[in-house]
Amino acid sequence: MKSLRELFRIGKGPSSSHTMGPDNAARIYAKRHPEAKSFEVTLYGSLAATGKGHMTDVAIIDVLSKIAPVNIVWQPKIFLPFHPNGMKFTADGGDEWTVYSVGGGALSEGKAEGDMFAAGGDVYEMHKIKDIMAWCKKTGHGYWEYVEQCEGPEIWDFLKEVFDTMEKAVERGLDAEGALPGPLGLARKAVSYHVKAQGYNETARYSALLYSYALAVIEENACGGTIVTAPTCGSCGVLPAILYAAYHDLGFSKQRVLRALATAGLFGNVIKHNASISGAEVGCQGEVGVACAMAAAAGCQLWGGSPNQIEYAAEMGLEHHLGMTCDPICGLVQIPCIERNAFAAARAADATFYAITSDGNHRISFDHVVEVMKRTGHDLPSLYKETSEGGLALEYKE
């Protein structure tokens, strides 16, 4: 299992799979062909179906056009066998390179699971929560301490940068007003929710603040702002909402927040390694569902949860998103993505307090739900996996 540096990626929205991944692939190909006279890039499956709404072509052209003219070929009906997000780069009519954007900004050449361009090899020996939880019980350590043991103490500098980026995204989003880009004419809502939260009672205020923080980040993402994949661009608002509220409203120290961020990353990493965080592969359960699980694990740790209770909170966060489809209207990371981030943040808080109230014992394990999520995602028809060919995407009429 790879480093958290490959899960938490700092970059620009609106989509890790459709924007960040293709941007990275174009940069790699450009370095291989600095003298090319022309480029052709064929986009397949989900990348082609919703690529225009996600600005996939813009991301690629911005890189390659600095060298030579670029022709984009759209093939939404052709799904390559390894992954729905396939790309084929060609320079001067030859030297074809096929690569896949497999989720969270990661790339694969289709020869093995995972990011073929990740820095370094496997960092974590254990990649099932049941094994890590057993280690925690045996040693008395927490999940975050396993992260530190595997990654080294330098991981804290990286996680500090991640949280700082999340904070800035929240604060930019709370300051911004106006309409989001694209044909939907969707107005930003974060500032309105934040202002109204101030007048609510304590219980309602916390929920409203979570909504505002999640909306702030995901709206920044929709505008192409700088965010952190947590685990993806389309689900980037959930975890920052929980962590920002913990630090700024509930008075938790930054050190404890960073430890919770490490735990959240560990749970997200386990899902990425054993299943998928790609909406094009498993639907929105692999994006917002995973984000909710990560945020629930972080929240439960902050509130003093045991390893069992933290695992339970994460399990609920994922279990209750099983089967969630990815059907963005107009191919934009706006409807239903934006509201889903806000609701998932509140659901993560609910899972936290439900688990804390319990003794941590439950029948269905986190690892079991991860496996079910993977199977469920593969059983979903492609029209519900980031192609905008089914579900809500068909209901919208301009």
Order of alpha helices (4+ residues) and beta strands (2+ residues): beta-alpha-beta-alpha-alpha-alpha-beta-beta-beta-beta-alpha-alpha-alpha-alpha-alpha-beta-alpha-alpha-alpha-alpha-alpha-alpha-alpha-alpha
